Amino acid sequence: MAEKLEKGPRKVIKKRGMNKVGRKPLYTEWITEEGLAKVENWAEEGLIGKQIAHNIGINHSTLYDWMNKFPELAEVIRRGRKVMDEQVENSLLKRAMGYQYEEDVLEPDEYGNLVVVKRVVKTEAPNTAAQIFWMKNRRPEEWRDKVDIANEHSGTIRIELGEQEKWSE
């Protein structure tokens, strides 16, 4: 037979003035000036949300919850991503347009050490794939692969299938 547990008198806990027990929520560490600076730096380095969440020690869905709850966190991530996006955009434009760069020519000296003997200017030709990608994203209505064609046909279409004929109205 199971023993019946006796319930003692209930304690009434007042929230006001109560000493909180336990650890502080983890987000309190990350919404400080120092924590936000770390997060922004990770976003500037190109880390995605999952990687930022991993660095913080949380699940990526929790990070997105925090971003909704704390606008300052969402803002530093947006700002950091913008820096990396602009760098990638500039690199893409550079590849699309072509560019020149300097390269050192190295040769060994009498002791076998490599030394710079001359500097040459090299040219990287424009990259057609980068140009197409750029245009498809910048002017999608003119450069997209799918073209909408208006059907302006009215009348009868005749389809020939060898010896058979089929008419469509």
N, C-alpha and C positions, 0 to 999 in steps of 0.2 A: 504494500500500500504506500502510495506517495505521501511524503510529508508535506504538510501545508506550511508554507513560509509565512511568518508573521511580518506584516508591514509595520515599520516604525512610524512615528509621526513625520509628516511631510515637512520639509524645510522650504520656507518661502525665500526665494532668492530675488533680491531687488537688483535690477540692472544698474540703476543709478548709484554711483558711489561704490560699486562692486569692484574689487580687485580682479583684473582679468588674469587667468592662469593659462599657460601654454605659450607656444611660440607666436611671434608676429607673422602675419601673412607674408608669403614670399614676395609678393609684388611691392611691398613697402621698400625693399632694398633696391628695386629697379625703377621706381618713379622718383628717385632722388636725382640731383644734378649729375652726380658721378655715374649712377646706373644708366641714366638716359644717354650720357656721353658714350658709354661702352656700346650700348645698343646702336646708336647712330653710327659709330665707327664700324661695327660689323656690317651694317647695311651699306655703308660707303665701300666696303671691301667686296661687296657683291653677294653676301650671304643671303639665302632665301629664308622665308619665315620659319621653315622647319629647322634650319641650321641655327638661326637665332634662338629659337625655343630650346634647342638642345644645349646651346651654350648657357642659357639661363638655368636649365635643369627642369623644364616643364614640357608638356605636350604641346604640339603646335596649335591645337584647337584652343588651349588655354591662352596662348599668346594672342590669338584673334579675339578672344573674350576680353582680355586685358586692353587690347587696342580699342575696343568699343567702350569699355568702362573708363579708360584714361586717355583722353584726347592728346595729351602731351606725348605719350608713348607712340601713338599712331603717327603723330607729326614728325618725331625724330626719325622714325623708320621711313616715312615718305621722303623726308629731306635727304636722308642717306642714300636711298635708292635713286633719287634724282641725280645725285653726283655721278654714280656709276653709269646710269642710263645716258647721261650727257657724254661721258668718256667713250662709251661704246658707239654712240651716234657719231661722234667726231671721227672715230676710227673707221666706221663704215663709210662716211663721206670721203675720208682720205683715200680709202681703197677704191671707191667708185670713181674718183677724179684722177687718181694716179698721183705720184709724188716723187720727190728726189730725196736722197739721203746720202750721207758721207760714210765711207767705210775705210778703215785702216788696213793697209797691206802690211802683213808681218813677215819677217824673214829672220832666220837665226843669225846671231852675230858670231864672232870667232870662238866664243865660249859656249855656244849652243843656246843662249838665251834669245827668246823672241823679242825683236824690237820693231817699232814702226818705221818702215822705210818710205812710205808715202801714203797719202790720203787721196782716195778717189771718190768722185761723185757718181752715184748709180741712180738709175731711174726705174721706178716701179710703174708699169703700164696701168692704165685704168682697168678696173675689173668689171666686166660686163654683168656678171651675176650680182655684184654689189649694186650696180646701177639699176638693174631691174628690181631688186628687192627694195631699194630706196624709193623708186617711182611707184611701185605697187602700194607702198605704205603711205607715201606723201600725196599721191593722186590716184586713189583707188578707182574712181569713176572712169578714168581714162586708161588705166593700166591693168585692171584686174583680168584674170584669165577667162572668166565667164562673161559673155556679152549677151545682154538681153536684146532679143530681136522681136519687134512687134509683128504679130500675125495680121497682115493686111489682106489676106486672101479671101475672096468671096467667089463662089461659083463651083464648078464641077472639077474634080480631079480624076484623071484616068490613069489606072495602074495596069501595066501589062505584065502578065505572068506567063510567059511562053505562049501557049495556045489559048490560055484563058484571059478574059478581060474582066475587070471589076470596076464598077463605077461608084463613086462616092459623091453624095450631095452635100 
